[in-house]
Amino acid sequence: MREKLIGENGVKLLSRFDRLAVAVSGGRDSMALLDWLASSGEYGGEFFAVHVNHNLRGDNSDADCALVKEYCETHGIKLEVYSEDVKGFCEKNGYGLEQGARLVRRRIFRELTESGRAQRVVTAHHLQDFAESVLMHVFRGSGIDGLCGIKEDDGMLIRPLLDTDRTEIEKYVVSRGVKYRDDESNFDDCYTRNYLRNTVMPMIRKAYPNLDGALGALARQAGYARSYIGANSPRPTLEDGEAVLDVSVLDQPEAIASYSIFKALEAIDARVDCEGVHIEAVKSLKDKKTGARVCLPHNVEVERNRDKLYFYRKREKDLSVLPFREGELQTGGYLVTTDRDKGFLRFDADKVPEGAVLRTRREGDRFKRFKGGEKSLGDYLTDVGFPRHRRDDVPVIAVGRDVLAVCGVEISDRIKTDENTVNILYLDTKRLV
């Protein structure tokens, strides 16, 4: 008798989409999911498999990949394999391996869905994963979203196994003879989730056998509250890869303010390691002046600029210096384009001295405003309300310390067009996210 793997709710979830990607690690849960899709006949859409090789476990990582390839070749399933340097990514950005691997996977999955190659990516998270997620968020001092647990459909991932117990998956792979590989790192309790799964939850279940059901009930109640709070909470806007909230959100009731902050962190993919103490730190900006900021995990910062809160990841300053010329140039995370047809700013190209360069802001820079006086570039940026955290990256056209244009903002009076201008150039600036 064939074991039942995915219940009615899971099948309905899958059936909403006709083009899916299936995340397959080679482990028991994802191999069971892949086998069900390939053999049950209960899903009528198209799907292909995706395997992310994190290259963290040497030959074992390669063996996981080989197993997935073998299954897909045998069953005629299209497979896309991504080989990623997760360790290097973590070292460069200051992430732990667990968090870094997750971010790498999500980047790949986001590319798959945003490109339209798949409407959703299917993962094999099951009932126990759901319970672990809720409890982990409790320990981290999560907001209301964390108490709701893993979403069935978050707009990128769908999880049709959330009602399926781990024991049902074990029965399925035995009855079907599905091959899989155990990731030995899953038994290493130095990872937070492994310690919770392997040590903490078994101890709790001895006293509270219905732990999974109780956490599920908590998540449902939290979901009701989230629906109401979410409907009444301001949402962040996205500006060049940064999330922006009005400071006035901090005057809202605590539940609404916290929810909006969590949503801003989520918008820049920085929510996972942010706990209650970090949310309170952001709230402290309510009584701070422009330029005040708080530092959160993994190079995430929040800055108050006048009546706005900016959520962003801090980047290293670009020290490159490029000879200024017509065409496209890139510095400080910006693409600067000059041409003769159109653009945001225009200037007299003949007034630009030889030796002009494109670079980022430096201490001692001076700027003479269009039809205005001269002052330090820092004071000028303060006057126009330019966010402090963006100032080190803002591209300028300069000769020595004399700034001829603050790209995307204003040109200097020194290169303005007038009745004698014959050589007009237009300047456009785009931030690269």
Buried (B, 14 or more C-beta within 10 A) or exposed (E): EEBEBBBEEBBEBBEEBEEBBBBBBBBBBBBBBBBBBBEEEEBEEEBBBBBBBBBBBEEBBEEBBEBBBEBBEEEEBEBBEBEBEBBEBBEEEEBBBBBBBBBBBBBBBBEBBEEEEBBBBBBBBBBBBBBBBBBBBEEBBBBBBBBBBBBBEEEBBBBBBBBBEBEBBBBBBEEBEBEBBEBEBEEEBEBBBBEBBBEBBEEBEEEEEEBBEBBBEBBEEBBEBBEEBBEEBBEBEEBEEBBBBBBEBBEBEEBBBBBBBBBBBBBBBBBBBBBEEBBBBBBEBBEEEBEBBBEBBBBBBBBBBEEBBBBBBEEEEBEEEEEBEEEEBBBBBBBBBBEEEEBEBBBBBEBBEEEBBBBBBBEEBBBBBBEEEBBBBBEBBBEEEBBBBBBBBBBBBBBEEBBBBBBBBBBBBBBBBEEEBEEBBBBBBBBEE
